Amino acid sequence: MENALIFDGSPDLVEGTLVFRDGTVQAPDAQGKDGRVIDARGKVVIPGLIDAHFHAYGISLDGFEYERGPLSYSALVGARRLGDALRRGFTTVRDVAGGDIGLSNAIKQGLIVSPRYYYTGAALSQTGGHGDPRSGEIDVCFTHGHMCEVVDGVDNLRKTVRERFRTGSHAIKIMTSGGVVSLTDPIRLPQYSAEEIRAVTEEAARRGSYVAAHAYSSEAIAHSVTNGVRSIEHGNLMDVETAQLMAEHGSFLVPTLAAYDAMNRRGDEVGLNPISKAKNAEVLDAGMVAIQRALEAGVKTGFGSDLMGDLDNDQLMGVRLQIEAAGVLETLRSMTSVNAELIGNESIGSLAAGSAADAVVLDGNPFEDPAVLWDESRPRTVIQGGNVVS
């Protein structure tokens, strides 16, 4: 790729040549005469984007629909969701609450078009917690589904975490506060006991992995990070002191602004429950403030979408919203190098020699015209592993 303006973590774009060979970025002097040459004059090349809060099996906003429907159907819809994300420029996703070894193997074997795929398997929830889809009037047993599993008690949690790693999970997801789409849990209250959280984080640490926690309030975030959680998902209701606590513990924040904006605008379209509408209103505008507090405190802040059902086509809307909160530079870093560090893969999120050959060629300079990052009417070329995505 010649005559490109290259972004690799700095606002100062560098004009140069990118050579992709054998799935990696090569030094420019390694360029040969063979292969395809792309003239990127007038365009900006950024590393392939990373969505650190994705749900392949999130086919609906109705808990029972996405949890208890046929897994074969969820997997087929999930394949479409993954392919669409890749074509938008997300060459890597982290699926926190869902995914499994079958879907992962299909991706590795090239059976479906997909970003690089990291999954936690079903998230862990206490009874009546964010991962429990039952309303108070429902008198049925629910233990597990495709995205969440209800597990109570230290010993049961240890066993379940070990089973997750046996079946290939990248990390573990737990629910440590109430949520928007769950129907019986107040959004601010912490969930799981300290002993239960520590059981999960200790098991993950022994496997060289980590724990991501769904948490909104300062109380729930503090409850999580002081007991070993590395990645806080959402964090909308975080105060300044809690942001500083996160920084002290080296925890990451993964905001998911697209989800609240989409539910606010399109809730009726997708049949959002009135209880969930009220909860969404509570966290809607707070997410941007939380990002600013996190960055001011020195918290490493990533990017996630968390879009369920037909809302998944708002994925790039999250980019626009995060730019409004943090600016172009920090948002680009969030979607590339920060998320790569969170996942623990130094070969993605960069265009340095030796990195994975994942890139997005933009029709303009995002520092001068940020809309090139989210406007799907603007042409873009997505490259994954050195191959142009069709």
Backbone hydrogen bonds in HBPLUS format (Angstrom, degrees):
<---DONOR---> <-ACCEPTOR-->    atom                        ^
c    i                          cat <-CA-CA->   ^        H-A-AA   ^      H-
h    n   atom  resd res      DA  || num        DHA   H-A  angle D-A-AA Bond
n    s   type  num  typ     dist DA aas  dist angle  dist       angle   num
A0018-LEU N   A0001-MET O   2.85 MM  17  5.00 158.1  1.90 145.1 151.7     1
A0002-GLU N   A0038-ILE O   2.80 MM  36  6.17 153.0  1.87 158.1 167.3     2
A0040-ALA N   A0002-GLU O   2.81 MM  38  5.78 163.5  1.83 162.4 167.2     3
A0004-ALA N   A0016-GLY O   3.02 MM  12  5.44 146.5  2.13 169.8 159.4     4
A0016-GLY N   A0004-ALA O   2.82 MM  12  5.44 151.2  1.90 151.0 160.7     5
A0005-LEU N   A0043-LYS O   3.27 MM  38  6.32 157.5  2.32 153.7 158.9     6
A0045-VAL N   A0005-LEU O   2.79 MM  40  6.09 160.4  1.83 156.5 162.7     7
A0006-ILE N   A0014-VAL O   2.80 MM   8  5.10 169.8  1.81 133.3 136.8     8
A0014-VAL N   A0006-ILE O   3.12 MM   8  5.10 163.4  2.14 136.4 138.0     9
A0007-PHE N   A0045-VAL O   2.92 MM  38  6.15 170.7  1.93 169.0 168.1    10
A0026-GLN N   A0019-VAL O   2.71 MM   7  5.21 173.2  1.71 159.8 161.4    11
A0021-ARG N   A0024-THR O   2.95 MM   3  5.57 160.2  1.99 161.0 164.6    12
A0024-THR N   A0021-ARG O   3.10 MM   3  5.57 166.5  2.12 116.1 120.4    13
A0357-ALA N   A0023-GLY O   2.98 MM 334  5.30 163.9  2.01 125.4 123.0    14
A0025-VAL N   A0355-SER O   2.75 MM 330  5.38 152.1  1.83 153.1 160.2    15
A0354-GLY N   A0025-VAL O   2.75 MM 329  5.28 173.1  1.75 148.6 149.4    16
A0030-ALA N   A0027-ALA O   2.78 MM   3  5.43 161.0  1.82 125.2 130.8    17
A0031-GLN N   A0028-PRO O   3.15 MM   3  5.67 160.7  2.19 119.9 121.1    18
A0043-LYS N   A0040-ALA O   2.94 MM   3  5.31 153.4  2.01 140.2 138.4    19
A0044-VAL N   A0362-LEU O   3.20 MM 318  5.17 152.9  2.28 131.5 139.0    20
A0362-LEU N   A0044-VAL O   2.72 MM 318  5.17 172.7  1.72 164.7 162.0    21
A0046-ILE N   A0360-VAL O   2.96 MM 314  5.38 164.4  1.99 152.9 156.3    22
A0360-VAL N   A0046-ILE O   2.87 MM 314  5.38 156.1  1.93 153.2 157.5    23
A0048-GLY N   A0358-ASP O   3.02 MM 310  4.72 146.2  2.14 104.3 100.4    24
A0049-LEU N   A0089-GLY O   3.00 MM  40  5.85 150.0  2.09 165.2 159.2    25
A0091-THR N   A0049-LEU O   2.93 MM  42  5.71 119.0  2.31 135.7 149.1    26
A0092-THR N   A0049-LEU O   3.32 MM  43  6.62 145.8  2.45 158.2 160.0    27
A0050-ILE N   A0335-MET O   2.77 MM 285  5.11 137.6  1.95 141.3 154.3    28
A0051-ASP N   A0092-THR O   3.08 MM  41  6.52 156.6  2.14 150.9 153.5    29
A0094-ARG N   A0051-ASP O   2.85 MM  43  6.32 150.2  1.94 157.4 158.1    30
A0052-ALA N   A0303-PHE O   2.95 MM 251  5.99 162.7  1.98 156.4 154.5    31
A0305-SER N   A0053-HIS O   3.27 MM 252  5.65 142.0  2.42 121.7 129.3    32
A0306-ASP N   A0053-HIS O   2.76 MM 253  5.39 153.9  1.83 174.2 166.7    33
A0054-PHE N   A0094-ARG O   3.03 MM  40  5.86 165.1  2.05 151.0 151.0    34
A0058-GLY N   A0055-HIS O   3.21 MM   3  5.02 163.5  2.24 102.2 106.0    35
A0059-ILE N   A0057-TYR O   2.85 MM   2  5.52 135.5  2.05 106.9  93.5    36
A0309-GLY N   A0058-GLY O   2.68 MM 251  5.87 156.2  1.74 137.4 145.9    37
A0065-GLU N   A0062-ASP O   3.04 MM   3  5.32 121.6  2.39 104.0 119.2    38
A0066-TYR N   A0062-ASP O   3.14 MM   4  6.50 163.1  2.17 165.5 168.9    39
A0067-GLU N   A0063-GLY O   2.96 MM   4  5.94 139.9  2.12 143.4 155.2    40
A0068-ARG N   A0064-PHE O   2.94 MM   4  5.49 164.5  1.97 137.5 142.3    41
A0073-TYR N   A0070-PRO O   3.15 MM   3  5.43 125.3  2.46 101.4 113.7    42
A0074-SER N   A0070-PRO O   3.20 MM   4  6.59 162.3  2.23 149.8 154.4    43
A0075-ALA N   A0071-LEU O   2.84 MM   4  6.04 155.6  1.90 153.0 159.4    44
A0076-LEU N   A0072-SER O   3.10 MM   4  6.31 152.2  2.18 140.9 147.8    45
A0077-VAL N   A0073-TYR O   2.94 MM   4  6.22 167.4  1.96 159.1 162.0    46
A0078-GLY N   A0074-SER O   2.73 MM   4  5.78 151.9  1.80 141.6 151.2    47
A0079-ALA N   A0075-ALA O   2.87 MM   4  6.08 144.0  2.00 140.7 149.0    48
A0080-ARG N   A0076-LEU O   3.31 MM   4  6.66 152.6  2.39 141.3 147.3    49
A0081-ARG N   A0077-VAL O   2.96 MM   4  6.32 159.4  2.00 152.5 158.6    50
A0082-LEU N   A0078-GLY O   2.88 MM   4  6.09 157.4  1.94 150.8 156.5    51
A0083-GLY N   A0079-ALA O   2.99 MM   4  6.18 162.2  2.02 147.0 151.8    52
A0084-ASP N   A0080-ARG O   2.95 MM   4  6.15 160.8  1.98 154.0 158.9    53
A0085-ALA N   A0081-ARG O   3.07 MM   4  6.26 155.8  2.13 143.9 150.3    54
A0086-LEU N   A0082-LEU O   3.04 MM   4  6.34 157.7  2.09 151.4 156.9    55
A0087-ARG N   A0083-GLY O   3.08 MM   4  6.36 161.1  2.12 149.5 154.1    56
A0088-ARG N   A0084-ASP O   3.10 MM   4  6.40 130.6  2.36 140.1 152.9    57
A0088-ARG N   A0085-ALA O   3.15 MM   3  5.16 135.1  2.36  95.1 107.7    58
A0090-PHE N   A0085-ALA O   3.08 MM   5  5.53 156.7  2.14 152.0 144.8    59
A0089-GLY N   A0086-LEU O   2.92 MM   3  5.22 151.0  2.00 108.0 117.4    60
A0116-ARG N   A0091-THR O   2.73 MM  25  6.04 167.6  1.74 140.8 136.8    61
A0093-VAL N   A0116-ARG O   2.88 MM  23  6.21 159.3  1.92 167.8 169.1    62
A0118-TYR N   A0093-VAL O   3.07 MM  25  6.34 153.3  2.14 153.4 160.8    63
A0095-ASP N   A0118-TYR O   2.62 MM  23  5.95 169.6  1.63 165.2 162.5    64
A0120-THR N   A0095-ASP O   2.98 MM  25  6.33 138.7  2.16 173.8 173.2    65
A0098-GLY N   A0121-GLY O   2.93 MM  23  4.49 168.5  1.94 103.6 104.9    66
A0121-GLY N   A0098-GLY O   3.06 MM  23  4.49 129.9  2.32 155.1 141.7    67
A0104-SER N   A0100-ASP O   3.04 MM   4  6.26 165.0  2.07 153.1 158.0    68
A0105-ASN N   A0101-ILE O   2.83 MM   4  5.90 156.4  1.89 142.2 148.3    69
A0106-ALA N   A0102-GLY O   3.04 MM   4  6.27 155.8  2.10 146.6 153.0    70
A0107-ILE N   A0103-LEU O   3.09 MM   4  6.38 151.4  2.18 147.5 154.7    71
A0108-LYS N   A0104-SER O   2.95 MM   4  6.26 165.2  1.97 153.4 157.3    72
A0109-GLN N   A0105-ASN O   2.94 MM   4  6.09 147.6  2.04 147.5 155.7    73
A0111-LEU N   A0106-ALA O   2.90 MM   5  5.20 151.9  1.98 168.0 164.5    74
A0110-GLY N   A0107-ILE O   2.99 MM   3  5.14 159.1  2.03 108.2 114.3    75
A0170-HIS N   A0119-TYR O   2.70 MM  51  5.54 162.4  1.73 168.7 171.6    76
A0123-ALA N   A0147-MET O   2.80 MM  24  6.15 154.6  1.86 144.5 135.7    77
A0149-GLU N   A0123-ALA O   2.75 MM  26  6.04 147.1  1.85 169.7 178.8    78
A0124-LEU N   A0173-LYS O   2.84 MM  49  6.22 161.1  1.88 143.0 147.5    79
A0175-MET N   A0124-LEU O   2.91 MM  51  6.21 140.5  2.07 171.6 174.8    80
A0125-SER N   A0149-GLU O   2.93 MM  24  6.08 154.1  2.00 157.0 157.9    81
A0151-VAL N   A0125-SER O   2.86 MM  26  5.97 149.4  1.95 152.0 162.3    82
A0129-GLY N   A0126-GLN O   2.90 MM   3  5.03 148.3  2.00 136.1 131.4    83
A0132-ASP N   A0129-GLY O   3.01 MM   3  5.41 167.4  2.03 118.6 121.8    84
A0138-ILE N   A0135-SER O   3.15 MM   3  5.47 164.7  2.17 113.1 117.9    85
A0150-VAL N   A0143-THR O   2.71 MM   7  5.15 160.0  1.75 147.6 154.8    86
A0145-GLY N   A0148-CYS O   2.80 MM   3  5.49 145.4  1.92 163.2 174.9    87
A0157-LEU N   A0153-GLY O   2.98 MM   4  6.14 155.8  2.04 152.3 159.8    88
A0158-ARG N   A0154-VAL O   2.96 MM   4  6.24 161.8  1.99 155.7 160.2    89
A0159-LYS N   A0155-ASP O   3.14 MM   4  6.37 167.4  2.15 150.6 153.4    90
A0160-THR N   A0156-ASN O   3.00 MM   4  6.18 158.1  2.05 146.1 152.5    91
A0161-VAL N   A0157-LEU O   2.90 MM   4  6.09 162.1  1.93 157.1 161.1    92
A0162-ARG N   A0158-ARG O   3.06 MM   4  6.30 162.3  2.09 151.5 156.1    93
A0163-GLU N   A0159-LYS O   3.02 MM   4  6.28 148.9  2.12 143.5 152.3    94
A0164-ARG N   A0160-THR O   2.94 MM   4  6.27 147.5  2.05 146.1 155.1    95
A0165-PHE N   A0161-VAL O   3.13 MM   4  6.51 162.3  2.16 155.5 157.9    96
A0166-ARG N   A0162-ARG O   2.96 MM   4  6.17 146.8  2.07 141.7 151.8    97
A0167-THR N   A0163-GLU O   3.14 MM   4  6.35 142.5  2.28 143.0 151.1    98
A0167-THR N   A0164-ARG O   3.14 MM   3  5.34 128.7  2.42  98.0 110.8    99
A0169-SER N   A0164-ARG O   3.10 MM   5  5.48 167.3  2.11 143.1 139.9   100
A0168-GLY N   A0165-PHE O   3.19 MM   3  5.12 156.8  2.25 109.6 106.8   101
A0172-ILE N   A0210-TYR O   3.19 MM  38  6.55 160.8  2.23 152.8 158.6   102
A0212-ALA N   A0172-ILE O   2.79 MM  40  6.16 164.3  1.82 165.4 170.7   103
A0174-ILE N   A0212-ALA O   2.94 MM  38  6.41 154.9  2.00 158.8 167.1   104
A0214-HIS N   A0174-ILE O   2.94 MM  40  6.38 159.7  1.98 160.5 165.2   105
A0176-THR N   A0214-HIS O   2.95 MM  38  5.77 157.3  2.00 149.1 156.6   106
A0191-GLN N   A0176-THR O   2.88 MM  15  4.30 145.8  1.99 105.9 106.6   107
A0197-ILE N   A0193-SER O   3.01 MM   4  6.35 163.9  2.04 156.7 160.4   108
A0198-ARG N   A0194-ALA O   2.93 MM   4  6.13 165.7  1.95 152.8 157.0   109
A0199-ALA N   A0195-GLU O   3.04 MM   4  6.20 147.0  2.15 139.6 148.1   110
A0200-VAL N   A0196-GLU O   3.28 MM   4  6.60 152.9  2.36 145.8 151.6   111
A0200-VAL N   A0197-ILE O   3.08 MM   3  5.26 118.9  2.47  99.3 113.6   112
A0201-THR N   A0197-ILE O   2.93 MM   4  6.27 167.5  1.95 159.2 162.4   113
A0202-GLU N   A0198-ARG O   2.86 MM   4  5.78 158.6  1.90 147.6 153.4   114
A0203-GLU N   A0199-ALA O   3.22 MM   4  6.27 158.2  2.27 136.9 142.6   115
A0204-ALA N   A0200-VAL O   3.02 MM   4  6.25 161.2  2.06 150.3 155.7   116
A0205-ALA N   A0201-THR O   2.92 MM   4  6.04 159.9  1.96 145.2 150.9   117
A0206-ARG N   A0202-GLU O   3.06 MM   4  6.28 152.2  2.14 145.2 151.9   118
A0207-ARG N   A0204-ALA O   2.98 MM   3  5.20 135.3  2.19 101.3 114.1   119
A0209-SER N   A0204-ALA O   2.89 MM   5  5.00 162.8  1.92 147.3 142.7   120
A0208-GLY N   A0205-ALA O   2.92 MM   3  4.92 160.8  1.95 107.9 112.2   121
A0230-ARG N   A0211-VAL O   3.07 MM  19  5.73 145.5  2.19 147.0 157.1   122
A0231-SER N   A0211-VAL O   3.23 MM  20  6.44 163.8  2.25 149.6 149.9   123
A0213-ALA N   A0231-SER O   2.74 MM  18  6.18 160.2  1.78 170.9 178.0   124
A0233-GLU N   A0213-ALA O   2.80 MM  20  5.80 177.5  1.80 151.1 151.1   125
A0215-ALA N   A0233-GLU O   3.23 MM  18  6.05 179.0  2.23 156.5 156.5   126
A0235-GLY N   A0215-ALA O   2.90 MM  20  5.68 144.7  2.02 151.3 157.4   127
A0237-LEU N   A0216-TYR O   2.92 MM  21  5.37 135.7  2.12 129.2 140.7   128
A0221-ILE N   A0217-SER O   2.90 MM   4  6.12 158.5  1.94 151.9 158.5   129
A0222-ALA N   A0218-SER O   2.89 MM   4  6.01 171.7  1.90 154.8 157.1   130
A0223-HIS N   A0219-GLU O   2.99 MM   4  6.06 158.3  2.04 142.7 149.4   131
A0224-SER N   A0220-ALA O   3.00 MM   4  6.14 138.7  2.18 137.2 147.6   132
A0224-SER N   A0221-ILE O   3.06 MM   3  5.06 124.8  2.38  94.6 109.0   133
A0225-VAL N   A0221-ILE O   2.91 MM   4  6.20 170.1  1.92 169.1 166.1   134
A0226-THR N   A0222-ALA O   3.10 MM   4  5.92 163.5  2.12 148.2 153.0   135
A0227-ASN N   A0224-SER O   3.05 MM   3  5.37 147.0  2.17 105.5 115.7   136
A0229-VAL N   A0224-SER O   3.13 MM   5  5.35 166.7  2.15 134.0 131.6   137
A0228-GLY N   A0225-VAL O   3.18 MM   3  5.16 160.5  2.22 108.5 107.2   138
A0252-PHE N   A0230-ARG O   2.78 MM  22  6.19 160.6  1.81 163.4 167.7   139
A0232-ILE N   A0252-PHE O   2.86 MM  20  6.08 178.0  1.86 154.9 154.9   140
A0254-VAL N   A0232-ILE O   2.79 MM  22  6.07 159.7  1.83 168.7 166.8   141
A0234-HIS N   A0254-VAL O   2.93 MM  20  5.87 172.6  1.94 143.7 141.7   142
A0238-MET N   A0235-GLY O   3.21 MM   3  5.62 150.4  2.30 129.8 127.1   143
A0243-ALA N   A0239-ASP O   3.08 MM   4  6.38 151.0  2.17 149.6 158.0   144
A0244-GLN N   A0240-VAL O   3.08 MM   4  6.42 154.7  2.14 149.7 156.2   145
A0245-LEU N   A0241-GLU O   2.99 MM   4  6.30 146.5  2.11 139.8 149.4   146
A0246-MET N   A0242-THR O   2.90 MM   4  6.19 154.6  1.96 148.9 154.9   147
A0247-ALA N   A0243-ALA O   3.05 MM   4  6.36 157.7  2.10 147.0 152.7   148
A0248-GLU N   A0244-GLN O   2.99 MM   4  6.27 155.4  2.05 146.4 152.8   149
A0249-HIS N   A0245-LEU O   3.10 MM   4  6.37 144.8  2.23 144.6 153.4   150
A0249-HIS N   A0246-MET O   3.15 MM   3  5.18 123.8  2.48  95.2 109.2   151
A0251-SER N   A0246-MET O   3.03 MM   5  5.18 158.4  2.08 150.5 148.7   152
A0250-GLY N   A0247-ALA O   3.13 MM   3  5.05 155.2  2.19 100.1 107.7   153
A0253-LEU N   A0300-LYS O   2.97 MM  47  6.36 157.6  2.02 154.9 161.1   154
A0302-GLY N   A0253-LEU O   2.75 MM  49  6.10 160.9  1.79 166.7 172.3   155
A0304-GLY N   A0255-PRO O   3.03 MM  49  5.89 123.6  2.36 164.9 178.2   156
A0259-ALA N   A0256-THR O   3.27 MM   3  6.02 138.1  2.46 116.9 124.7   157
A0261-ASP N   A0257-LEU O   3.32 MM   4  6.50 171.4  2.32 160.4 162.9   158
A0262-ALA N   A0258-ALA O   2.91 MM   4  5.98 161.8  1.94 151.2 156.7   159
A0263-MET N   A0259-ALA O   2.97 MM   4  6.15 160.4  2.01 147.2 152.7   160
A0264-ASN N   A0260-TYR O   2.92 MM   4  6.02 149.4  2.02 142.5 151.0   161
A0265-ARG N   A0261-ASP O   3.01 MM   4  6.23 159.2  2.06 149.4 154.3   162
A0266-ARG N   A0262-ALA O   2.76 MM   4  5.60 157.4  1.81 150.2 157.4   163
A0267-GLY N   A0263-MET O   2.94 MM   4  4.56 117.3  2.35 126.9 127.0   164
A0269-GLU N   A0266-ARG O   3.05 MM   3  5.17 114.5  2.49 100.3 116.4   165
A0270-VAL N   A0266-ARG O   3.20 MM   4  6.54 145.8  2.32 154.5 163.5   166
A0272-LEU N   A0267-GLY O   2.88 MM   5  4.94 179.1  1.88 145.5 145.8   167
A0271-GLY N   A0268-ASP O   3.27 MM   3  5.05 162.5  2.30  99.5 104.6   168
A0276-SER N   A0273-ASN O   2.95 MM   3  5.20 116.3  2.36 104.6 120.0   169
A0277-LYS N   A0273-ASN O   2.94 MM   4  6.32 149.1  2.03 151.3 161.4   170
A0278-ALA N   A0274-PRO O   3.10 MM   4  6.36 157.4  2.16 147.9 151.9   171
A0279-LYS N   A0275-ILE O   3.11 MM   4  6.43 158.0  2.16 146.8 152.9   172
A0280-ASN N   A0276-SER O   2.83 MM   4  5.99 158.0  1.88 150.5 156.8   173
A0281-ALA N   A0277-LYS O   3.09 MM   4  6.32 150.4  2.18 144.7 151.7   174
A0282-GLU N   A0279-LYS O   3.00 MM   3  5.19 129.1  2.27  99.5 113.1   175
A0283-VAL N   A0280-ASN O   3.17 MM   3  5.43 132.3  2.41 101.9 113.4   176
A0284-LEU N   A0280-ASN O   2.90 MM   4  5.72 129.1  2.16 151.3 165.3   177
A0290-ALA N   A0286-ALA O   3.01 MM   4  6.27 155.0  2.07 153.8 161.2   178
A0291-ILE N   A0287-GLY O   3.13 MM   4  6.45 153.2  2.20 147.4 153.4   179
A0292-GLN N   A0288-MET O   3.18 MM   4  6.50 162.3  2.21 149.2 153.2   180
A0293-ARG N   A0289-VAL O   2.93 MM   4  6.22 158.8  1.98 152.9 158.9   181
A0294-ALA N   A0290-ALA O   2.89 MM   4  6.07 158.3  1.93 149.2 155.4   182
A0295-LEU N   A0291-ILE O   2.96 MM   4  6.20 169.1  1.97 158.0 159.7   183
A0296-GLU N   A0292-GLN O   3.01 MM   4  6.11 160.1  2.05 146.9 152.7   184
A0297-ALA N   A0293-ARG O   3.05 MM   4  6.20 141.4  2.21 141.6 151.2   185
A0297-ALA N   A0294-ALA O   3.14 MM   3  5.19 126.3  2.45  95.6 109.4   186
A0299-VAL N   A0294-ALA O   2.85 MM   5  5.00 162.2  1.88 152.2 146.5   187
A0298-GLY N   A0295-LEU O   3.09 MM   3  5.02 150.3  2.19  98.5 107.7   188
A0311-LEU N   A0308-MET O   3.14 MM   3  5.68 150.6  2.23 136.5 137.4   189
A0312-ASP N   A0309-GLY O   3.40 MM   3  6.36 164.5  2.43 125.6 125.9   190
A0314-ASP N   A0311-LEU O   2.95 MM   3  5.81 158.1  2.00 131.4 133.5   191
A0315-GLN N   A0312-ASP O   3.28 MM   3  5.78 143.8  2.41 122.4 121.7   192
A0317-MET N   A0314-ASP O   2.92 MM   3  5.09 134.1  2.14 103.3 117.3   193
A0318-GLY N   A0315-GLN O   3.18 MM   3  5.64 141.2  2.34 106.2 115.3   194
A0319-VAL N   A0316-LEU O   3.01 MM   3  5.14 133.3  2.23  98.5 110.9   195
A0320-ARG N   A0316-LEU O   3.42 MM   4  6.91 154.0  2.49 146.7 151.2   196
A0321-LEU N   A0317-MET O   3.04 MM   4  6.37 162.6  2.07 153.5 158.1   197
A0322-GLN N   A0318-GLY O   2.94 MM   4  6.08 158.4  1.99 144.6 150.4   198
A0323-ILE N   A0319-VAL O   2.97 MM   4  6.17 151.5  2.05 149.0 156.9   199
A0324-GLU N   A0320-ARG O   3.06 MM   4  6.38 149.7  2.16 144.6 152.7   200
A0325-ALA N   A0321-LEU O   3.17 MM   4  6.52 139.6  2.34 139.3 149.9   201
A0325-ALA N   A0322-GLN O   3.13 MM   3  4.99 123.9  2.46  90.0 104.4   202
A0326-ALA N   A0322-GLN O   2.78 MM   4  5.90 156.2  1.83 152.8 159.4   203
A0327-GLY N   A0323-ILE O   2.74 MM   4  4.34 148.9  1.83 121.4 128.1   204
A0331-THR N   A0327-GLY O   3.18 MM   4  6.18 152.6  2.26 142.6 150.7   205
A0332-LEU N   A0328-VAL O   2.89 MM   4  6.07 162.8  1.92 157.8 162.0   206
A0333-ARG N   A0329-LEU O   2.98 MM   4  6.24 162.2  2.01 152.5 157.7   207
A0334-SER N   A0330-GLU O   2.83 MM   4  6.01 150.2  1.92 140.8 149.7   208
A0335-MET N   A0331-THR O   3.02 MM   4  6.27 154.1  2.09 149.8 155.1   209
A0336-THR N   A0333-ARG O   3.15 MM   3  5.10 153.2  2.23  99.5 107.7   210
A0338-VAL N   A0333-ARG O   2.93 MM   5  5.88 169.5  1.94 152.3 154.0   211
A0340-ALA N   A0336-THR O   2.97 MM   4  6.07 150.3  2.06 150.2 159.7   212
A0341-GLU N   A0337-SER O   2.98 MM   4  6.17 153.2  2.06 143.3 149.5   213
A0342-LEU N   A0338-VAL O   2.93 MM   4  6.24 157.6  1.98 150.8 157.5   214
A0343-ILE N   A0339-ASN O   2.95 MM   4  6.14 165.7  1.97 149.6 152.5   215
A0344-GLY N   A0340-ALA O   2.86 MM   4  5.98 140.7  2.01 138.6 150.5   216
A0345-ASN N   A0340-ALA O   3.11 MM   5  5.51 155.9  2.17 152.5 154.2   217
A0348-ILE N   A0345-ASN O   3.45 MM   3  6.10 173.8  2.46 116.6 118.3   218
A0356-ALA N   A0347-SER O   2.64 MM   9  5.36 172.2  1.65 147.0 149.6   219
A0355-SER N   A0352-ALA O   3.00 MM   3  5.69 159.2  2.05 144.9 146.6   220
A0358-ASP N   A0356-ALA O   2.79 MM   2  5.56 139.4  1.96 104.1  92.1   221
A0386-GLY N   A0357-ALA O   2.82 MM  29  4.80 147.1  1.93 145.7 134.8   222
A0359-ALA N   A0383-ILE O   2.83 MM  24  5.03 156.2  1.88 136.0 142.3   223
A0383-ILE N   A0359-ALA O   2.78 MM  24  5.03 167.5  1.80 162.6 159.3   224
A0361-VAL N   A0381-THR O   2.78 MM  20  4.94 165.8  1.80 148.9 153.9   225
A0381-THR N   A0361-VAL O   3.08 MM  20  4.94 154.9  2.14 132.7 140.6   226
A0368-GLU N   A0365-ASN O   3.01 MM   3  5.45 145.6  2.13 112.5 122.3   227
A0369-ASP N   A0365-ASN O   2.74 MM   4  5.80 153.2  1.81 156.4 165.3   228
A0372-VAL N   A0369-ASP O   3.13 MM   3  6.25 176.5  2.14 135.5 136.4   229
A0373-LEU N   A0370-PRO O   2.96 MM   3  5.86 167.2  1.98 127.2 131.2   230
A0374-TRP N   A0371-ALA O   3.08 MM   3  5.37 135.2  2.29 104.8 116.0   231
A0375-ASP N   A0371-ALA O   2.80 MM   4  5.44 159.6  1.84 165.5 165.6   232
A0378-ARG N   A0375-ASP O   3.09 MM   3  5.73 162.2  2.13 116.8 122.3   233
A0389-VAL N   A0382-VAL O   2.77 MM   7  5.50 173.5  1.78 158.0 159.6   234
A0384-GLN N   A0387-ASN O   2.86 MM   3  5.33 159.0  1.90 155.1 152.8   235
A0387-ASN N   A0384-GLN O   3.03 MM   3  5.33 166.9  2.05 114.7 117.9   236
